[in-house]
Amino acid sequence: MADHAGRAEPAVRREPGLRSVVGADYETRGVTKAFGDVTVLRDVTVHFYRGEIHSLIGENGAGKSTLVKVLAGMLPADQGELVLDGQRLPALTPRDAQRHGIYLVPQEPRLMPDLSVAENLYLGALPTWRLGTVSWRRMIDTTEELITSVGLRADPRLPAGRLSLAQQQLLECARALSHGCGTIFFDEPTSPLTARDAERLFELMWQMRDQGLTLGFISHRLDEIEAVSDRITVLRDGDVVARAERGTWTRENLVTAMIGRKLTITRRAERTAGPGAVMVDVEDLVSPPEVNGMSLRIRAGEIVGLAGLVGSGRTEFAETMFGIRHPASGTVTVNGRNITGASPRKCIDAGLIYLAEDRGRNGIFADVDIARNATSAIVGRLPKVAGSFVRPWKEQELAQLAALEMDVRASSIAAAMKTLSGGNQQKALLARWMLAKPRVAIFDEPTRGVDIGAKESIYSIIESLVASGLAALVISSELEELVRMCDRVYSVYEGRVTGELAGDAVTLEALGQLAVGA
Amino acid sequence: MTTAKNVTAASPARRELSMPPRWTLLLRRREILVTAVIVIVVAASTAAHPYFWASGNLAFIFADSVVITFLALGESFVMIGRGIDLSVGAIMGLSAIVVGFRIQNDGLPLLPAVLLGAAVGIVLGLGNALLVGVVRLPPIIATLGTLSVYSGLEFVVTNGNQVDTIPSSITNLGSDTVLPGIPVILLLTLPFVLVSAWVLRYTTFGRSVYAVGDDAEAAYRAGIAVQRVLFLTYVISGLFAGLGGVAFLIYTSGASSTTGINDNLTAIAAAIIGGTALTGGVGGALGALVGSVFLTVTLTALSFVHVSDVWQPAGVGVLVLLAVLYDSRSRAGGTRRRAKRQRQGGPR
């Protein structure tokens, strides 16, 4: 307690609001960061200047979010240094960063939902009287002023969980100001916002810039980037590949830099057999708020892709098909059976499987061996003694075969799942789902966090399954992946199908245009 | 992402979002609600059995609730921080035994006895605090472990003896009343409740406990030393349990190797009934007092209508389930809370 009260400085509060805060010159020099053996940032040097909006763009996995997290002290850099107004900073925690005036507004506002707006604003540095007593009245008065200055009008005593997402984001901005932070990074703030709310945020950002704050901005929407940025840095696979100042870029330059001109994009394999019967027929599926009327069809022996921004509702659509979310209306027909709203168990029995996007959270059983991870979707169908007792040897044998087929590389089938690399975990999950003998498979970001070698083998596994009659739906944010694999691609925006490309029309350029909403 | 939700979200920056008037909020407070229920239970019991209203009986009920009040107070700090302390009953028992033997054998006076009880509580609470705040064990596992250790120690310390001769100068505090129906011991407890309420509401530490319990990651981002806050809540829980041990001696004038064995869950129950959420971030010290009194009143009322004592633990369970059910039904913004639960995980 003494520790909190003892920090006297924040207790003497300056006039709240925009005017009392200034930004800093903040740069990274040669920052490198790796997660395990995947390098996400490689020798990145970026300079954020006072009074500018500096945007970071790049495809998913380019390292933008990691970079701002390093800048805000959420992640330590492996190598390189952070330099603030010419001073080298030591290793940062979020708390240190805030003390240096650096703040990160996350994509999803992270507030304490049961606590009041005022407390959310000031926590970490509550206004206090001399004895360390929290002064509620002063807090509420200054809150009113401060949140009004960012365009948020709400009762300071209201629980923050009652605010809309857009309002919570404004509150995050106000919080940065209340902590005296003038160097503010926005990690895709607009992706959960409507166009109107985004516009309001931009107005605030411009106002902040004109007051001399330093702003960093991430977005996937190129039109937004072009509208708000004074300076742009393009990242690709952890490298800085292009820099531009206002007036020196074109849309084409940016897209080319983002996507990169990879000379060898492996073309998708020619399918010998043409597509067969319709295996999936989704009619106008709705599950608010993310899925707002999705219709699509997939035939046997066909790979269909879903392209779209993060937050466009693709994963939510898959989850609704697979019975994890409840559909409000619409129908899902798989292999002639109506499975609308059926539980995952029933979907699996009907021949539909879903390889989830977030492997760590929704896929693997980390501490359990590969064998039981592989058989977990078909426990009911395992060979049994007396109809009820699993035969462990048979189970292992089955898992072993499946793992072999999927090319899982591990010391043994009894190794714990968490000891495997990302690529091998993914292959073990493929083994799990193939044991279920699906007719239709949804692969959600099948190669996320997987190294390049494993990527290719995952592609060929999926292709060989499709060659033998599987109907596959691939959700991917990597356009190359869609071009590489898919016979047809639907583009998805705000939970609706907005376009369709088929055959040779599926190109990087065409998808790139569709995905950025152009 | 265009949805009904977002369409309304588009306009709100212009519309004033306000709170309902203060008095309606006051009525919605759990402490008020439970107090109202207590009054109803008392009235109904008095109608059924006039002796219930006798000052002796009311004093007995209030005095009976004091020990649980202490335990629930400490438990509230921990639970608001989204933790749980399963060992409070055992700490209370150990404190009662250690202090009791000193009083019995060495004639320790009241004030040093209270300080000794507090010290024992703090030391045992430090055990939990280290395991949760420093070693970072999940609280339920850490305190389940210390529960076993501490209740085992009760047998070691008593070594076959028990505390049964506490001088009446001390035990009188448990039976004397100031006004009819108000025992001295209740008045001695009230300052602790009020100070706790003040700490929780008006100190940076207190507000930090709520913040950590509401969303540890967000609190960490806001610059709160999450682990240090958690550490302190377990020390405080130990402190109050230690004081509860002294209250137990005053009230029952004895202690044995099994003292406190049934009180761990009762304390948690009292806190939950008083409005402290198992999911953290919500609750308060007054709730601990009101919850404890409610439990005692209701259980006494049951015995007045000739429900056997053996039903008591089951009765406590039912009351807790009702309270939790009420919580999950009445809390607005249920989806947001669900979201919070999903992305718990705490700071790095």
Interface residues (C-beta under 8 A of the other chain):
Chain A: M1 D3 H4 A5 M74 P94 R95 Q98 R99 R110 L111 M112 P113 D114 L115 E119 N120 L123 G124 A125 L126 T128 G132 T133 V134 W136 G151 L152 R153 A154 D155 R157 L158 P159 G161 R162 L163 S164 L165 A166 Q167 L170 R175 H179 P192 T194 R196 D197 R200 P288 P289 E290 N292 G311 S312 G313 E494 G495
Chain B: M1 T2 T3 A4 K5 N6 V7 T8 A9 A10 P12 A13 R14 R15 E16 L17 S18 M19 R201 Y202 T203 T204 F205 G206 R207 S208 Y210 A211 D214 D215 E217 A218 A219 Y220 R221 A222 G223 I224 A225 R228 L232 G281 V282 A332 G333 R336 R337 K340
